[in-house]
Amino acid sequence: MSDTWNPRTRAVHGGTRRSQYGEVSEAIFLTQGFVYDSAEAAAQRFESAGEDEFIYARYGNPTVAMFEDRIAMLEGAEDGFATASGMAAVSGALTSMLKAGDRVVSSRALFGSCLYVLEDILTRYGVEVEFVDGTDLDQWRAAITPGTRAVFFEALSNPTLEVVDIAAVSALAHAVGATVLVDNVFATPVFSNAIEQGADVVIYSATKHIDGQGRALGGIILGTREFIRKTVEPYMKHTGGSMSPFTAWVMLKGLETLDLRVRAQAASALAIADALQGHGALSRVIYPGHHSHAQNALVQRQMEGNGGTVLSLDLAGGQAAAFKFLNALSIPVISNNLGDAKSILTHPATTTHQRLPQDQKDHLGITPGLVRMSVGLEDAQDLIGDILQALDQAQ
Ligand SMILES: *Cc1c(COP(=O)(O)O)cnc(C)c1O
């Protein structure tokens, strides 16, 4: 029956496991372990645990399993493994499947910690990593040589919001037998069909839109049952990056409202992008859902025109103007999370991407005037009014 459910129904009811009390809201099984009826039962469970049989919370827990099943159902994935953070998911997915000598091709425009895992950690263990410009299919084609083991990218990149063509890159990867892993945080589970378009593994930082209220760190790796249970699970359960049951409960409740929140935030982001077009204080307004975005045709195809909840603004007056603008805002907060109910602005060049050498910042378009805005659930007109008065002060 649940096979025919639409996404909003899946996000509310998917994966629910009720205890003997018949609770309406999902129970938090805040337990590290589970009691066996007998020594034989313990031996039996260690030999092969059934769907509703748990051993130790690092291996699995009923509340965590509810979250895994619900988001897998939402994403159209066979299975999922929940992790302590988004980075535990990214590093776990990659490390669990790679070995020395393997070749990985990745887009260069990545979240700072993803770049660190690929560039500084995996290479230390003998994995070869080549970076390409994710928007350039010719570069992907040249780099994805026979023997390439994995292809990694953020479908919508941070902070310049470039779009990678999931279907085209997946086709190139599959032609040489490579596994496609997509970090899909910016596209959100609401606007993404990454698996349908060819991705093998989809990763989310649940810290972002899935919680969406700034309370907890979490992550999820989604893929085939074979990949999740045979490759990811053994690695995660022995290395310890599992999600806590309390966090899983926060994320389950987050999934119930995810669709409503993300759509409202994306609608406001579009309204803001529209209101700021051609503003004299700005040299660029970047929003993938706006027709002015260079890759809007791909956004139409890949995300049904939805541009997500983040936009980036480039202040013509550079860093001084960007700082004045940030300091003059009264509604959004200055912080570095995204996907939150509260609008959040950040100055990537001096915070999230501070570590990058100048030539890489230039290459990625992380200019001194660039600010990233994660649009929250406030009234869009209030946000636009606040942004316009702050731009006046920054000029
Ligand atoms: C935030 C983020 C991560 C890391 O997630 P954490 O939950 O902070 O560990 C990875 N990738 C992208 C694209 C992100 O935005």
The ligand as a Gaussian input file, in Angstrom:
#p B3LYP/6-31G(d) Opt

LIG

0 1
 C       26.568000      20.818000       5.801000
 C       27.002000      20.010000       4.657000
 C       27.731000      18.838000       4.854000
 C       28.154000      18.356000       6.210000
 O       27.093000      18.129000       7.077000
 P       27.245000      18.149000       8.687000
 O       25.919000      17.677000       9.148000
 O       27.546000      19.565000       9.057000
 O       28.351000      17.238000       9.037000
 C       28.123000      18.128000       3.729000
 N       27.797000      18.538000       2.486000
 C       27.086000      19.662000       2.266000
 C       26.768000      20.056000       0.874000
 C       26.667000      20.446000       3.342000
 O       25.967000      21.554000       3.116000

